[in-house]
Amino acid sequence: MLNLWDEVCKLASTINFSNEEDFLVWQFSSKGIYSVQSLYKIVNFRGIKPVLVPSIWKIKIPPRVQYFLWLLSKNKLLTRDNLSKRRKVKDPTCLFCAEKETISHLFFYCVVAQYLWKLLSKIFDVQLGNSLDSIGKFWLSNKRNGILNLFTLAGFWSLWKLRNDLCFQRNQWRCMAILLYKLVSLVQNWEILYSEEQRQVIQCKVVMIKEVASQELWLPWK
């Protein structure tokens, strides 16, 4: 009991008393003032500032792709599960496999997406994982991982573009090479945004991906 009393006395000695009136302080904002925005962050992010979203705008890619990634991070892309919230969807399955199409499935858990992230992990000798957090952590240090980020973001965009081709153009899914060549084409279009030294590294990675794509077997379709 004496030890507990000593702790109370030490705690009380740190408090500065004054004649001013007491007032409420909102501890979840730097100014101590309540705001709807600060409450929104607490409810949605448990007080942790979402760092992946702001980092998207600093990466050297076209603005429309940055906006697409922002929608992806907010789960607002019109995948079939999101479309079903607005209207009836006859076929809710993924266009690459037989699983239900969601943003998480399409970009991370589908066999096609998993193949892509494993390939890029091997080419860049990193562990990308299969989640937005594991891939997005490299976006935070864009100066060091700029070229890696270029390829991963091109991977997201190429997955979405190919998915839309299969959906709206009625194209047939034949081989991973289709996705890899689409990724390479995007990277080559965007490399103008990078320095000459970075372009040389980009071209080396492009050659490696093309070698893998050339070895993929094409499935016959009628």
N, C-alpha and C positions, 0 to 999 in steps of 0.2 A: 504493500500500500504506500509506503514511504517513497519507493522508486516511482510509482505512478504519480504521486503528488509532485515530485521533483520535475517530472516531464511536463505536468500541467503548468507549473511555475515558469519553466523555460519557454513554453509556448506563449504564455501570457506576456512574458517580457519582450517578445518580438512585436507586440501589437502597439501601435501608436494611437493614443486617444486624442480626440480634438472636440471642440464645441460645435463643429459643423453637423448638419442634419445627415442622417443616413440616406443612402439612395441605392437603387438597384443597379447591378453591373452584370451585363451579358458577357459571360466568360468566353463565348465562342466567336467573338470578333475582337480585333485589335483595339478598337476604340471603346469597347465595353458597352456598345449600343446595340440593341436588338434590331435585326433586319430579316426580312423574309428570305433573302438570299443565303444568309448564314444558317438559318434553320433548315433550308433546303439541302445544304451541304451536309448537315448533321444527319438528316433523315436518310439521304441517299448514299452518302459516302462515309458515314460514321465520323464525320469531322475531318476526314483525310481529303486533302485537295487533289482532285483528279489531274495528274500531271501528264498523262498520255495525250489527252485531247489538245492542250496548247502546243505540245511538241510537234504535232502534225503540220502546223502552219509554217514551221521553220525548215522543213525538208524540201529540197529542190525537186518538185514535181508539179505538174499542171494544177491550177486551182480547182478544176472540176474533180480531180482525183482527191485532193485534200477535202473537199466537201463530201465526197463519197465516203471517205474514211471517217469523217465526223458522223455521218449517218450510221455507219457500221458500229461505231463505238456507242451510239445512243440506241442501238437496236431498232432503227427506223427504216432500214432497207425493206423493199417490198418483196421479201421472200414469201413463199407460199403460206407459211404460218401467219405472217403479218397480214397478207391479203385476205386470209380467211376471217380476220376480225372485221373486215369491211363488207365482204360478200362471200357467197358460197364458192368454194374451190373444189372442183370435181376430183382432181388428183393432187393430193398433198405431198407426194413423194419427191425426193431429190431427182434431178435430171441426170445425175451421174450414177446413182445407185437406187436401191429400193427403200431407203430410210426416209423418215419424215423430214422435209426440208425446213430448216431453221437457219438463222445466221450462224449460230455456233456449229451446227452440223456442216453447212456448206463450206465454211472457211477454215474449220479446224478438225472436225471429226470424220468427215467423208474420206473414203479411201484415196480419192484424187487429191484432196487437200493435204492429207498426211504424207502422200508420196512427194508432193511439191516441197513441203517444209523439210522433209528428210533429205531431199536432194540438195536444197540450198544450204542446209546445215553441213552436209558433206563437202560441198564446194568451197564454203567459206570457213570450214573447220571451226564451227560454233555449234551450240545446242540451242536451236530456236524454240523447241517445244511445240505445242499445239494449242496455244491459247493467246488471246489478245495481250494479256499481261506479259507472257514470256517473250513474245515477239516484239511487243511495244517497248520493252525495257531498253532495247537498242536504240530506239528513237530519241531517248533522253540524252544520249551522247552522240549527236549526229556528226560532230566534227571527226570523231574517231571511227564511227561506223557508217559514214555517209554512203559508201558504195553498197554495203550490205543492206542499208535501209532502202536504197533505190530498188534493189532486186526484190525485197520482201513486199514493198508497196506495189511494185509492178505485178507481183504474184497475186495480191489481193484483187487488183483491178482486172487482171487477165482471167481470174476465176469468175468474176462477176460478168465480164463481157462474154466469155464463152458460155456461161450459163444462160445468158440472154439470147445468144445465137441459137442455142439448142431449143429454147422456149419459143421465141418469136419467129425465127427464120426456118424452123423445122429442120435444122441441120442434125446430122446423126453423130453421136459420140462414138468415135472409133479408136482413139489411142491417146496416150499421154503426150505424144509428140505434138498434137494439136495445141495443147496448153503450153508446152515449152516453147514452141515457135512463136506463139502469140506473146508470151512473156519477153522473148528475145527482141521481137519487133518493137514492143513498147520501150524497152530499155534503150535500144538504138535511137529511137525518136527523142528520148529525154536526155541522152548523154550530152547534148549541146549545152545543157545548163551547167555542166561540170568543166573543170579545168582540163588542160591537155594531158597532164600527168594522170589525172583520175580517169580520163577516157581510155588510156592505155590499159589500166587495170580492168576497166569495164569490159573492154574487148577481149581480154584474156578469159574472163569469166563467161562471156558470151560464147566463145569457142568451146569451152568445156560443156556448156549446156547443149550446144548444137551437137556435140559428139554423142551425148546421152540420147538426145532426141532421134538421131539417125539410127540408133540401135533398137528403137521401139518398134514392135510389130504392129502393123495396121490391120484392124479387123475388117473382114469383107462385109459390106452391107449392100442390099439390093434396094 
